[in-house]
């Protein structure tokens, strides 16, 4: 896993624990752009996306 992906996961955990939905959305959109530009792999983006959705829509 790249450092970029680790940084995104760490930011998402921080925002998720603070229940900051706006920043979660922003991070998810940024990560998608990084994926589209080739800086994140599909696997890394999927992990980021799943973590965003887990915090955004808790059970």
C-alpha positions in Angstrom: 0.0 0.0 0.0 1.4 3.4 -0.9 1.9 6.2 1.5 -0.7 8.2 -0.2 -3.3 5.6 0.4 -2.2 5.3 4.1 -2.5 9.1 4.5 -6.1 9.0 3.1 -7.1 6.2 5.4 -5.7 8.0 8.4 -7.5 11.2 7.4 -10.7 9.4 6.9 -10.5 7.7 10.3 -9.9 11.1 12.0 -12.8 12.7 10.2 -15.1 9.7 10.7 -14.5 9.6 14.5 -15.3 13.3 14.6 -18.5 12.7 12.5 -17.4 15.3 9.9 -19.5 14.2 6.9 -18.4 17.1 4.7 -14.7 16.2 5.1 -15.4 12.5 4.6 -17.1 13.4 1.3 -14.2 15.7 0.3 -11.6 13.0 1.0 -13.5 10.4 -0.9 -13.8 12.7 -3.9 -10.1 13.6 -3.7 -9.2 9.9 -3.5 -11.3 9.1 -6.6 -9.4 11.8 -8.5 -6.1 10.3 -7.4 -7.3 6.9 -8.6 -8.4 8.3 -12.0 -5.0 10.0 -12.3 -3.2 6.7 -11.6 -1.8 7.6 -8.2 -3.9 5.1 -6.3 -4.6 1.5 -7.4 -8.1 0.2 -7.7 -7.6 -1.9 -4.5 -6.4 1.1 -2.6 -9.3 3.2 -3.7 -11.8 0.5 -2.8 -10.4 0.4 0.7 -10.7 4.1 1.0 -14.2 4.1 -0.4 -15.4 1.4 2.0 -13.9 3.2 5.0 -15.7 6.4 4.0 -19.0 4.6 3.6 -18.5 2.8 6.9 -18.1 6.1 8.7 -20.7 8.0 6.7 -23.4 5.4 7.1 -22.8 3.5 10.4 -25.1 0.6 11.2 
